[in-house]
Amino acid sequence: MDFNKETLIGLIKEFADLEGIELSDIPNIDLYMDQVTTFFDDKLENWKLEDDDKILTKTMINNYAKADILFPPIKKKYSKEHMVLLIIIYHLKQILSLNDIHTVLSPIIQKKIQKDFDSNNLFDLYEQFLLIQNNEFKSFEEDFSKTVNELFDKSDIDDGKNYTLLLIIIINLVISSNIRKVFAEKLIRKFPEIFNKKTDA
């Protein structure tokens, strides 16, 4: 693949066109573990970096239940509520530690354990998640395409020095991601009382 502005803009657009898993895509019937992992391998395939990467494994899912960030399966089956939480966990764990995920999801898990749980509230939260994801993809395509254009237009790097320009582009992405990651972690630590209160979830 040639490294040039047009190629990068195309890759940005291709990535930004990824679609989230709609609620209607999630089965309304309970699933066994193998069905759950197959579902995620299929629906989140485009998030893989390598073809043989696994999105979610049995071990991961079992560890989430042990870490109290996912309520246990019922008779070895996973409900639509489980599936929604697993999608959210999948995305949270790209940035947050399991301890931080436990903190932010504990009100939902506690409500489930205390049988004070309304699935519709979780589904409403998930709809907000999808809306945010969609908006962020749009912003990413617009903003980062502009950044790439500017970097190429300002660069006097010739074809033999593409390494420097690609490194700058990667650094740009990493710094932007890290700023948001650290700020998210700071919010979790600044407002611990919010996560200890009853929520609408």
C-alpha positions, 0 to 999 in steps of 0.5 A: 500500500502506498503511503500518501495523503489520499491513501490515509484519507481513504483509511480514515473514511473506511474506519469512520464508516464502522457501524455499532451493533444496534439493539435490534441486532442483538438476539432477544433470546438467551445465548450459550457462551459459544454463541456469544463469542461467535456473535461478537467475532462476527459483529465486531470483526472490523475492530480486529487488527489481525484476522486471527484476533479474538474480540471476546473469549470465554476466559475474558467473559468469565473474568468479567463476571469474577471481577463483578463488571458483568452479572453472572449468566443464568443457567449458563446462558447470556441475555440481551442485557449481558450482551449490551454490557459486554459491548460496553465493556469491550469498548471501555477496556480499550482505555480503562483498567478493570478496576475503573470499569468496575467502579463505573459499572458497579451501580448497574451490577448492584441494581441487578444483584438487588433485583432493582434493575430495569432493562429499559434503562440499560437499553436507553444508556446503550442507545446513548452509547451508540449515538456518541460512537456515531458522532465521534466517528464523524468528528474523527473523520472530519477533524483527522482528515483535516489534520492529515491534509495540513501535515502533508501540505506543510511537510517538505518530506520527500518519499524517502522520508515518509517515516518521519511524517507517519511517526508524527501522524501516529504521535498525534493520534496517541497524544489525542487519545492519551489526553482523553484517557487520562481525563476520563480516569481523573473524572472517575477518581474525582467523583467516586460518590457518584458511582456509590449512589443509586442510578437510573441504570 
